Amino acid sequence: MLTNVSSAKCIGIKAVPVNVEVNISSGLGIHLVGLADAAVKESLLRTITALQSVGFRIPGKKIVINLAPADMHKKGSGYDLPIALGIIASSGQKELPGIGKYLIMGELGLDASVRDTPGALPVVELARDAGYAGCILPAGSAMEAVEYTAECRIYGAGSLEDVIRILEEKEDCSGLLARNPGRTSYSPDPAGNGIMDFADIFGQEGAKRGMEIAAAGGHNVLLIGPPGSGKSSLAKALAGILPPMSIEEAVETSKIYSVAGKGDSRCGLIRVRPFRAPHYSSSVSAIIGGGSGNIMPGEISLAHNGVLFADEFCEAPKKVIEALRAPIEDRKVTISRLRNKVEYPASFMLVAATNPCPCGYYGVGHRCTCTPGRRAAYLSRLSGPIMDRIDIHLWTNPVEASKLVCRKKEESSAEVAARVLRARDIQEERFRNENIHTNAEMSGRLTEMHCRTDRDGGAFLEKLIDKENLSARAYSRILKVARTIADLAGEKEIGLGHLAEASRYRLLDRRDLF
């Protein structure tokens, strides 16, 4: 007897259907076909043990299990549950009339418990679009998608017996439907970086202004300064002034975390913007994404719609720094392997921090022991193409003793966040039909449309480009930053003052830096 069980496989942040076919006929042996990897092949022993542990028998016949389409590699342990249900139905041990109505995923424990598997959000999206009555997922995985859609039922099963109850359709199983117990604060921050308040950072008024502009327009930032000047504190404080994610941003970010197995199994979608802070020694694959078998999202995708903080930027391997070029520009990353090609979103704010020289103390009195050549060589580790892609360069000086000792009340993050939110609202209205959210994401066409300057502004920019020998990309970045400054001021047109301030943030384009 042949039984078909619907399942799925994630490619990037989208799920594609996988049909688990189980046929029992005369003969001996259990055969698994359909380009399954080692984890899937091992599922046979897990599945058999799980079935026997709850009283089911394994027929002494030939069991053929096919994962279709057969030309697509299948990875992971999420096919355990569909295989077990196929064996039960094909052997006639249970009547499961609902088996074709649901998309089913889950890993089985040896005691027939159902364990979480990654990719719940894309699987639910596929079930909705394909017209299934719903999904049957492990309880924790189902919670990831609990507030994603109301158009299909999402059951969270804790054991194989729960799944059989649902598919037998003999009793009310609404108690197994995943429900949102209420939101809790959840931040996908692996290092547990505390969000600092701007009021706790003394001095650094210029740097704070630059970070406010960056948050308002989604611009990339480079912080340059000696040790202890507040670079890391400013980066962490940035997370506290970013506006909350829209529902579209929350869904897309949550999909990435779901595929990576890092989803919020407690209360649904991730609502707090990610703040990722990988160590500077991280490999290219860890930052960009990859893997020899299953291609997983890297740090730049996990920082999607949030912040990627790269401390000690000049100490990172050059290969890693240069690998950021295309994702910063394209807002996505395409990872290619011999037989696989996967695309992940990667629209993040890069906040990089570095010392100004090898000893770290250039600009602090006479403490620097580096020659001008060594200073220039140190920052030249950041190539021209990378620097062109960073909109705002900020120099942080050590805080003056008087500001540390006689502390005055500083502006809080809440006050700054209110201004940032007003500027973001202007941009949401501006780009309502463009599928982008911030000024930093503007294409050349949109930049030309929304960043027009008057005659005085044009003459200023022409003189600036000739003096500093700016590239076309640097010119475009200045216009985008100026647009954000105007939005913060609530002004519709970009004025000369906005352009002048934006140009001051192109610090490393100056020829007289050292």
Secondary structure, 3 states (H helix, E strand, C coil): CEEEEEEEEEECCEEEEEEEEEEEECCCCEEEECCECHHHHHHHHHHHHHHHHCCCCCCCCEEEEEEECCCCCECCCCCHHHHHHHHHHHCCCCCCCCCCCEEECCEECCCCEEECCCCHHHHHHHHHHHCCCEEEEEHHHHHHCCCCCCCCEEEEECEHHHHHHHHHCCCCCHHHECCCCCCCCCCCCCCCCCCCCHHHCCCCHHHHHHHHHHHHHCCCEEEECCCCCCHHHHHHHHCCCCCCCCHHHHHHHHHHHHHCCCCCCCCCCCCCCCEECCCCCCCHHHHHEECCCCCEECHHHHCCCCEEEECCHHHCCHHHHHHCHHHHHHCEEEEECCCCEEEEECCCEEEEEECCCCCCCCCCCCCCCCCHHHHHHHHCCCCHHHHHCCCEEEECCCCCHHHHHCCCCCCCHHHHHHHHHHHHHHHHHHCCCCCCCCHHHCCHHHHHHHCCECHHHHHHHHHHHHHHCCCHHHHHHHHHHHHHHHHHCCCCCECHHHHHHHHHCCHHHCCCCC
